[in-house]
């Protein structure tokens, strides 16, 4: 399933440790790129080591950042590297690897509605996620159409966005894995939003593995391939930090 050509290690750090690691790497001649505007640029294969400060979640994708701000990751820094970072073994959250996974099927309209209804019933949708203005609607509709999505009304796109996140919290669509169920993205890239939430373990951290398709933002800003799934593996499954 895996492609060895693409791999990212990601770590969640407090401010003091983030500063220490950044300075330590600088002394070794390793430049740490600071993400600006969007949190997905560290996923670009050309960015070897990147850091995402908490305030970046309040910028371009502020509404999606509501999931981060209401999670246990709130206030933490995210370090993303193409190689293991020495001395940070304790803070490793997981790895991201390219795959050739093809989903057995996508979600039906009824399944999407059921996923969202269950999340609403349990009060698990951040209030700010619901608050979208007309300008943002047009932007997401434009991105979806750019990737070939048959969108229609904004409500249809919002349903797909929300149901997809829901499937990584209370999954209905998943494949069976050696370490338990593996939830996967329930739509193609054009109909998704903020895949960073699943990739960085903000959403769905309770699962050992997840299969995540890139959203339009990750395609546009991190040059990921549309509809090519990425395998997220929890740190407990990483057998060797030196590989």
N, C-alpha and C positions, 0 to 999 in steps of 0.2 A: 504493500500500500504506500509506503513512504518513498519520497524522492530525496536522495542525499544532497541534491544541489541547493536546497534551501532549508535553513534551520536557524531559529532564533531562541535564545535563552532570555527569560525575563524575570525580573526581581522587583519586589516591593520594599521600599526603604523609607525610614524616617528622614527628616531633613539633615540631621547631623551625620548620619551614615552616608547619605547621598553626597554631601559635601566632601566627606572624607574619601569616598571612592573616586569622586571626580578629580580631586587633587592628587590622589595616588596614581591614577591612570595618566594624568598630565605629566607627572614626574617620569613616567616610563615612555613619554612621547606619544601617548595615545590620546587623541582628541575626542572628547565626548560632545556630540552634537546635541544642542538643546532644541527640543521640539517647539515650534511656534505655530499658533493658529489652529492646528489639528493634532490629534494624538496618534494618528496612524502613520505618519512619516517614518517612525523608527522601523516599520515593517518593510520598508524598501530595502532590497538586497544590497544597495550601494552604501547604506548607512550602517557602518560596522558597530558603533556603540552610540546609543542615544539615551537621553533622559527626558522624562516628561514631568514637569512640575505640576502641582495641584491646580494652579490657576489656568493651565492650558485647557482643562476640562470646562472652563467657563467661557471659552472663546468661540470659535466657529460652530462647534457642536454643543453649545451650552445646554440645550434642551435634553439631548442624549446624555450629557454629563450629569443629569439629575440622578441617574442610576448609580454613578460613581459617588456622588455626594451623599447618597443615602445608604451606602454600603460600608462594610468594614474596612474598605481601602481608602475611605475619605481622608484627605490630608496627607496621604503618603505619596512619595515620589516613585516613578516607574523607570527602571533601567532596563533597556533592551539591547542585547548584544548578540553578534553572530558567533561568538565563542564564549565558553564559560569564563566568568570573572573570578579570578583567584581571590579567596578570602570571603566570598559571598555565598558559599555553599548553604549556609543556614537560612539565607533569604530567598533562595531560588523558589519561584512560584511554579514554573513549568517550562516546557519547550513548545515551539511551534514548528511544524514540519509540513512541507508540501506533500500532497498525496495524489493518487489517481482514483480516489473514491468516487463512485457514482451512486447517488441515493436511490434506494429501491422505488421510492415514489415521493411526490411532493404533497403538501397538505391540501385538502379540499377546503372549500369555503366554509362548510359546516365545522370542520376541525379547527380552522382558524378562529371562528367565532367561539367555539367551546373553550379553546385555550385562553382567549382573552377574558371570557366570562369567569373562568376559574380564578384567574389572576386578580380580577376585580373583586370577586367575592372574598378573597383572602386579603385584600387591601395591599397588594404587593406592587402596584403601579405608582411610581412617584408622580405627585401632582403636576410638577413642571413638565413632565413628559407629555401630558395632555394639552399643554398650552402652546399652540403654534399659531403664528401670524400668517397672513396671506403671502408675504414675501418668502418666508421659509417654505411654505407649501409649493410655491412655484419653483423654487430651487430643487426640491426633492423630486418633483414631477419631471423637471427638465433632466435631471441626472438619470432617472429611471428610463425615460424615453431614449436617452443617449446610449444606454446599454441594451436597447431593444425591448424594453418591457411594454406590455400592453396594459397600460395603467388605468385609464378612465378617470374616475373621480378620486380626489384626495382620500376620501374615506376608505377606499379599497387599498390604497398604499399604506395608510396608517394601520389598517387591520393586519396587513402582512408584516409590517415592522414590529408591531406589538406582539402578535402571535408567535413570531420567530423568537423573540426574547423569552416569551413564556415557555416555549418548548425546551429551553435550556434550564428552566427552573422547575417546571412540572411537566416533563416530557410525555408526549403521546407518540411522537415519531422518533424512533431510535433503532439502532442495530445492536445485536448482542455482541459483547466483547468478552475477553478473558477476565477483565476486571469489573464487569458489570455492564449495564446499559450505556450505550454511547449515543447521546442525542445529537442530531444533525440539523443543519439549516433547512427550513421547510419550504424555501422558495429559491429561485435562481437569483443571481446577484442583483439584477435590475430592481427587484422588489424588496431588497433588504435595506437595513440602516444600522449604522454603528456596530459593525462586527467586532470592533475593538473591545467591546464589553465582554464578549465571549472569549476572544483571543487572549485577553489579559487577565482572565479569571475574575472579573468584576461580577459577571453573571455566570452561574453554573459551576462555581468552584467546587461544589460537592461531588462532581463526577470526575472520575480518574481520567477519562478521555472525552473529548468532544470533536466533532467534525464541523468545521465552520467555513461557509462560503464567504468570500470577500464582498463587502457592500460597495456601492458606487464610489464612496469617498476613498476607500482603500485602493480601488482600481485607479482612480484619478490622481490621488496624492501619494500613494505608495507603490504604484505600478504593479499591483498584483493582478493575476490573470482572472478575468470574470469566470465564475462558475467552477473554478478549480479549488476544491476543498482543501483546507488546512487542518491538520491533526494537532490538537492541543493535548498535551500529556502532562498530568500533575507531576510535581517534583518527586513524589514517592516512586514514580515509575522510571525515573532517570537512573539507569544502572551505573553510569560512569560519567562524571562531569568533565572528563578529559577527552571524550569522543566528540 
